[in-house]
């Protein structure tokens, strides 16, 4: 069974599906089928382990255990009851069920969730008289159901906690960026290890951490556990070998031409603490600096930032005053650099008076954003002010 071909679905932040497809292809996945918010693929169980360990942009890797058509709640119950849950996890494991749906005609997703829970428990009772317990906070096993207008798919989640939780305890400041979105943005920028990378608004250091892990060839899942370790088909020997290979490949931690700064000393301290916790402090140079005064740490490189965006009254005006100053800093000090800004504030390039060469739609959680690419070629990015302004 462990080497038999299985169907999987990897979820990811919307906008990163092409990157996830490339990652999975490199890992040996087959029959790749990108869709909005994820990629379907096939492979054996060791491939599933490897995808959890190595993917920088996936959110979860889900193992498809059932699919078909349905007309009502009882069809979904019967489909879930027909599956061999006791062959996949032990009765002493806690579990939860999560249902998501698109164009689903059923009146209550809560009721469908309850019916799937009933089906799993009823199957265990049939086999041995007892049933596993529900835990909606930290379950051992997560069952996911995805419903469309007339089709269902049932999955066992092989990841456990979401994959952007890299396994270190994080010190965060306001509005942290998820690690897999940060890794995706670094990949979209085209940055290569060895090239200077600078985040002048580093917050708790998410871009810096992800860049350091990429530069040192550290698998993002090395310091955490996964849901597949709690399933009955778990191959501990294959998993230990895979982890050892990943550990052996990681480079020694030394400075990687990665720089970060922030105006807020609390943010700089949080970033330093997070890098230290991950054992990556030596790979990065951190300073306290205001983006309007900051100087380029090298004569070329990649600048990546997630500027604040106005969520409270008065902040919009503050940002409208900040953006032109940011633009002036880029023009004055960053010729030869490629700059990338993730923001939900679509005014940013215009107010910076700079012309983006790319606008990539991305989602930071539910928030629709743009990743603006601005190539800082000396003198070519200034927008002349129209005469009628």
C-alpha positions in Angstrom: 0.0 0.0 0.0 2.8 2.4 0.9 4.2 2.3 -2.7 0.8 2.1 -4.4 -0.2 5.2 -6.3 -2.5 7.5 -4.4 -4.3 10.7 -5.2 -3.4 13.9 -3.2 -4.4 17.6 -3.1 -1.9 20.3 -2.0 -3.5 23.6 -0.9 -1.6 26.9 -1.1 -2.2 30.7 -1.0 -4.1 31.8 -4.0 -1.7 33.1 -6.7 1.0 30.6 -5.9 -0.5 27.6 -7.8 2.2 27.7 -10.6 5.0 27.7 -8.0 3.5 24.8 -6.1 3.1 22.8 -9.4 6.8 23.4 -10.1 7.8 22.3 -6.6 5.7 19.1 -6.8 7.0 18.3 -10.3 10.6 18.6 -8.9 9.7 16.2 -6.1 8.4 13.6 -8.6 4.7 14.1 -8.4 2.6 12.9 -11.4 -0.7 13.8 -13.0 -0.5 17.4 -11.8 -3.8 19.3 -11.9 -3.6 23.0 -10.8 -6.8 24.7 -9.7 -7.7 27.8 -7.7 -6.0 27.5 -4.3 -4.1 24.2 -4.9 -2.8 21.4 -7.0 -4.0 17.8 -7.4 -1.3 15.2 -8.0 -0.6 11.5 -7.7 2.2 9.5 -6.2 3.1 7.0 -3.4 3.0 7.7 0.3 6.8 8.5 0.5 6.2 11.3 -2.0 3.5 12.6 0.3 6.1 12.6 3.2 8.6 14.4 1.0 6.0 17.1 -0.1 5.3 17.8 3.5 9.0 18.1 4.4 10.2 20.0 1.3 7.4 22.2 0.0 7.9 25.9 0.8 4.6 27.2 -0.6 2.0 24.4 0.2 -0.4 24.9 3.1 -1.6 21.3 3.5 -1.1 18.0 1.7 -4.3 16.0 1.7 -4.7 12.3 0.9 -7.9 11.6 -1.1 -9.6 8.6 0.3 -13.0 8.9 -1.4 -14.9 10.7 -4.1 -18.1 10.5 -6.1 -21.5 12.1 -6.7 -24.1 13.0 -4.1 -27.7 14.3 -4.0 -28.2 15.0 -0.3 -26.7 14.7 3.2 -27.5 10.9 3.4 -25.5 10.2 0.2 -22.5 11.9 1.9 -23.0 9.9 5.1 -23.2 6.6 3.1 -20.1 7.5 1.1 -18.1 8.3 4.3 -19.5 5.2 6.1 -18.3 3.0 3.2 -14.7 3.9 3.8 -12.3 1.9 6.0 -11.5 4.5 8.6 -10.3 1.8 11.2 -7.6 0.8 8.7 -6.2 4.3 8.5 -6.1 5.4 12.2 -6.4 3.8 15.6 -9.4 4.2 17.8 -7.4 6.0 20.5 -6.7 8.9 18.1 -8.8 12.0 18.4 -10.2 13.4 15.1 -12.1 16.3 13.7 -14.1 16.9 10.4 -13.9 20.1 8.3 -16.2 20.7 5.4 -15.6 23.3 2.6 -18.0 23.8 -0.3 -18.4 25.6 -3.6 -21.9 26.0 -5.1 -23.1 23.3 -2.7 -27.0 23.0 -2.7 -27.2 21.6 0.9 -28.8 23.9 3.5 -26.3 23.3 6.3 -22.6 22.5 6.2 -22.7 22.0 9.9 -25.2 19.2 9.5 -23.1 17.6 6.8 -20.1 17.8 9.1 -22.0 16.1 11.8 -23.1 13.3 9.4 -19.5 12.7 8.3 -18.5 12.5 12.0 -21.4 10.0 12.6 -20.2 7.9 9.6 -16.6 7.6 10.9 -17.8 6.8 14.4 -20.4 4.3 13.2 -17.7 2.5 11.1 -15.5 2.2 14.2 -18.4 0.9 16.3 -19.2 -1.7 13.6 -15.6 -3.0 13.8 -15.1 -3.0 17.6 -17.9 -1.6 19.6 -16.2 1.7 20.5 -15.6 5.0 18.7 -12.8 7.6 18.7 -13.2 11.0 20.4 -13.6 14.4 18.7 -11.1 17.1 19.3 -11.7 20.3 17.3 -8.6 22.2 18.7 -5.6 19.8 18.4 -6.8 16.6 16.8 -4.5 13.7 16.0 -6.4 13.2 12.7 -8.1 15.7 10.4 -10.8 14.6 8.0 -11.6 17.1 5.2 -14.6 17.0 2.9 -14.9 19.2 -0.2 -18.3 19.5 -1.8 -19.2 21.0 -5.2 -22.7 21.2 -6.7 -23.0 17.4 -7.1 -19.6 15.9 -6.2 -17.8 15.1 -2.9 -14.2 14.4 -2.1 -13.1 13.0 1.2 -9.5 13.5 2.5 -7.2 12.6 5.3 -4.9 15.6 6.1 -1.3 14.3 6.1 0.1 17.7 7.4 -1.5 18.1 10.8 -0.8 21.8 11.6 -0.6 24.0 8.5 2.7 23.7 6.7 3.5 27.5 7.1 4.0 26.6 10.8 7.7 25.7 10.4 8.1 24.3 13.9 9.7 27.3 15.7 7.9 29.3 18.3 7.4 32.7 16.7 7.6 36.1 18.3 5.3 38.2 16.2 4.3 41.8 15.7 1.1 43.1 14.1 -0.2 41.5 10.9 2.4 38.7 10.5 2.9 37.4 7.0 2.4 33.6 6.6 5.7 31.8 5.9 4.6 30.0 2.7 3.3 33.3 1.2 6.7 34.9 2.1 8.6 32.0 0.5 6.4 32.2 -2.6 7.1 36.0 -3.0 10.8 35.3 -2.7 10.5 32.7 -5.5 8.4 35.1 -7.6 11.1 37.8 -7.3 13.6 35.5 -9.0 16.1 35.9 -6.1 19.0 33.5 -6.0 21.1 32.7 -3.0 24.3 34.8 -3.0 22.5 37.8 -4.4 21.9 40.5 -1.7 18.4 40.5 -0.4 17.0 43.3 1.8 13.8 43.8 3.7 13.7 47.4 5.0 10.3 46.8 6.8 11.1 43.4 8.2 8.6 43.2 11.0 9.1 39.9 12.8 11.5 38.7 10.0 9.4 36.3 8.0 11.1 37.2 4.6 14.5 37.0 6.2 13.8 33.6 7.8 12.5 32.1 4.6 15.3 33.5 2.5 17.9 32.1 5.0 16.3 28.7 4.8 16.4 28.7 1.0 20.0 30.0 0.9 21.1 27.2 3.3 19.1 24.5 1.5 17.2 23.8 4.8 14.0 21.8 4.3 11.1 23.9 5.8 9.6 20.9 7.6 12.8 19.6 9.4 11.8 20.9 12.8 8.2 19.8 13.2 5.9 16.7 13.2 3.2 15.8 10.7 -0.3 14.3 10.6 0.9 11.3 8.5 3.0 10.1 11.5 -0.2 9.3 13.3 -1.7 7.1 10.5 -1.6 3.3 10.7 0.2 3.1 7.3 3.1 5.3 8.5 6.5 4.0 7.4 8.9 5.3 10.1 12.0 3.8 8.5 11.4 5.6 5.2 10.6 8.8 7.0 13.8 8.7 9.2 15.9 8.1 6.1 14.3 11.1 4.3 14.8 13.4 7.2 18.5 12.4 7.6 19.1 13.0 3.9 17.6 16.5 4.3 19.6 17.2 7.4 22.8 16.1 5.7 22.2 18.4 2.8 21.7 21.6 4.8 24.7 24.0 4.6 26.5 25.4 7.7 25.0 28.6 9.0 27.0 31.7 7.9 26.2 35.1 6.5 24.1 34.9 3.3 24.0 38.5 2.0 20.5 38.8 3.6 19.7 42.1 5.3 16.8 43.4 7.3 15.8 46.6 9.1 12.7 48.2 10.7 11.9 51.6 12.2 10.3 49.8 15.2 12.9 48.4 17.7 10.3 46.0 19.0 10.1 44.5 15.4 13.9 44.3 15.2 14.0 42.4 18.5 11.2 40.0 17.4 13.0 39.3 14.1 16.3 38.7 16.0 14.6 36.4 18.4 12.9 34.4 15.6 16.1 34.0 13.7 18.0 33.0 16.9 15.2 30.4 17.7 15.6 28.9 14.2 19.4 28.8 14.5 19.7 31.3 11.6 20.9 34.5 13.3 24.4 34.3 11.8 22.9 34.2 8.2 21.3 37.7 8.4 22.4 41.2 9.3 19.7 43.2 11.2 19.5 46.9 12.0 17.1 49.5 13.2 16.5 52.0 10.4 13.7 54.1 8.9 12.9 53.2 5.3 13.0 56.9 4.3 16.6 57.2 5.4 17.9 53.7 4.6 20.8 53.1 2.2 21.3 50.1 0.0 23.6 47.4 1.6 25.1 46.6 -1.8 25.2 48.0 -5.4 22.6 45.6 -6.7 20.1 43.1 -5.3 16.5 42.3 -4.5 14.4 44.4 -2.1 11.3 42.8 -0.7 8.8 44.4 1.6 5.3 44.1 3.0 4.5 47.7 3.9 1.8 48.6 6.4 -1.6 49.3 5.0 -4.3 51.6 6.4 -6.8 49.7 8.6 -7.4 52.4 11.2 -8.8 56.0 10.8 -5.9 58.4 9.9 -3.5 55.7 8.6 -4.5 56.2 5.0 -3.3 59.8 5.2 0.0 58.8 6.9 0.7 56.2 4.2 -0.1 58.7 1.5 2.6 60.9 3.0 5.0 57.9 3.5 4.9 56.4 0.0 6.5 59.4 -1.9 9.3 59.4 0.6 9.8 55.7 0.0 9.9 56.3 -3.7 12.6 59.0 -3.3 14.7 56.7 -1.2 14.5 54.0 -3.9 15.5 56.5 -6.6 18.3 58.0 -4.6 19.9 54.8 -3.1 18.7 51.7 -4.9 19.6 52.1 -8.6 20.4 48.6 -9.9 18.0 46.9 -7.5 14.7 45.1 -8.2 12.1 46.0 -5.6 9.0 44.0 -4.7 6.2 45.3 -2.6 3.2 43.2 -1.3 0.3 45.4 -0.4 -3.5 45.6 -0.5 -3.1 49.4 -1.1 -3.3 49.7 -4.9 -2.2 53.4 -4.7 1.3 52.5 -3.7 3.2 52.7 -7.1 1.3 55.9 -8.1 2.1 57.6 -4.8 5.7 56.4 -5.0 5.8 57.9 -8.5 7.3 54.7 -9.8 6.1 52.4 -12.6 5.7 48.7 -11.8 6.8 46.2 -14.4 4.6 43.5 -13.0 1.4 43.4 -10.8 0.9 39.9 -9.5 -2.5 39.2 -7.7 -1.9 37.3 -4.4 -4.0 36.7 -1.3 -2.6 37.2 2.2 -5.3 35.1 4.0 -8.6 36.5 2.8 -7.0 39.9 1.8 -6.6 40.5 -1.9 -3.2 42.0 -2.5 -0.8 42.9 -5.4 2.9 42.1 -5.6 4.3 45.1 -7.4 7.7 44.6 -9.2 9.6 47.8 -9.7 13.0 47.7 -11.4 15.2 50.5 -10.2 17.2 51.4 -13.3 18.9 54.8 -12.7 16.7 57.7 -14.0 14.2 55.5 -15.8 11.5 55.2 -13.2 10.6 58.8 -12.6 7.1 59.7 -13.7 6.9 63.1 -15.2 4.0 65.0 -13.6 1.3 65.7 -16.2 0.8 69.3 -16.9 -2.9 69.2 -15.9 -2.3 67.8 -12.4 
